[in-house]
Amino acid sequence: MINRAFLITGHVQGVFFRDSAKKEAIKLGLHGSATNLPDGTVKVCLRGEIEKIDLLERWLHIGPELAKVESVIEVDIDQQLELNDFKVS
C-alpha cells in the first residue's frame, strides 16, 4: 500500500467533485480524503494499491460531468499518514 496526493485545479468546487471522487475511490477500494482548499482547488489524498490509485488519477483528469479540470498535479504526502475510510471535507 502506498500514499499519494493530488491537487486538482479548474472549475472543481461546487460541482460534486469531492463526493464523486469519494464514490470512485470506494469502488476501487481506496482510502483517503477529498478537501476543498481556499484557493478554489481540491486536494485528494489516497492510500491503496498503486494500480488502483493510477486508475483514480486518470478519473481526476476528467472529474464529474459539471467539472472543468485544468490540471492534476501530484503533491508530497507523508507516507506514514494513516488513511482509513474516505473523508470529504
C-alpha positions in Angstrom: 0.0 0.0 0.0 1.2 3.5 -0.8 0.0 7.1 -0.2 -0.3 9.6 -3.0 -1.9 13.1 -3.1 -3.1 15.3 -6.0 -4.0 18.9 -6.3 -6.8 19.5 -8.9 -7.3 22.9 -10.4 -10.1 24.3 -12.6 -13.8 24.6 -12.0 -13.8 21.8 -9.4 -15.7 23.3 -6.4 -19.5 23.3 -6.3 -19.7 20.6 -9.0 -19.8 17.5 -6.7 -16.1 16.8 -7.4 -15.3 15.6 -3.8 -18.3 13.4 -3.5 -17.8 11.9 -6.9 -14.1 11.3 -6.2 -15.2 9.5 -3.0 -17.6 7.2 -4.9 -14.9 6.4 -7.5 -12.3 5.7 -4.8 -14.6 3.5 -2.8 -15.4 1.5 -6.0 -11.6 0.9 -6.4 -11.1 0.0 -2.7 -9.1 3.1 -1.9 -9.0 5.1 1.3 -8.3 8.8 1.7 -9.8 12.2 1.6 -11.0 15.0 -0.7 -10.8 18.6 0.6 -11.8 21.9 -0.9 -9.0 24.4 -0.4 -9.4 28.2 0.0 -7.9 28.9 -3.4 -10.6 27.0 -5.3 -8.6 23.8 -5.8 -9.4 20.3 -4.5 -6.8 18.1 -2.8 -7.3 14.4 -2.9 -5.2 12.1 -0.7 -5.2 8.4 -1.4 -4.0 5.2 0.1 -4.1 1.8 -1.7 -2.6 -0.3 -4.4 -0.6 1.7 -7.0 -2.6 0.3 -9.9 -5.9 1.4 -8.3 -4.5 4.9 -7.5 -3.4 5.2 -11.1 -6.9 4.5 -12.2 -8.4 7.1 -9.9 -5.7 9.6 -11.1 -7.0 9.2 -14.6 -10.5 9.8 -13.5 -9.3 13.0 -11.6 -8.3 14.5 -15.0 -11.9 14.3 -16.1 -14.0 14.5 -12.9 -17.7 14.6 -12.7 -19.9 15.9 -15.5 -20.1 19.6 -14.4 -16.3 19.9 -13.6 -13.8 21.5 -15.9 -10.4 20.2 -14.8 -7.4 22.3 -15.9 -4.7 20.3 -14.2 -3.9 17.4 -11.8 -0.6 17.8 -10.0 0.9 15.2 -7.7 2.0 16.8 -4.4 4.0 15.5 -1.5 2.3 13.4 1.1 3.5 11.8 4.3 4.0 8.1 3.6 3.3 7.4 7.3 -0.1 9.1 7.1 -2.8 6.6 8.1 -5.8 6.9 5.8 -8.7 4.6 6.8 -12.1 5.1 5.1 -12.7 8.0 2.8 -13.4 11.5 4.2 -14.8 14.6 2.4 -14.2 18.0 4.0 
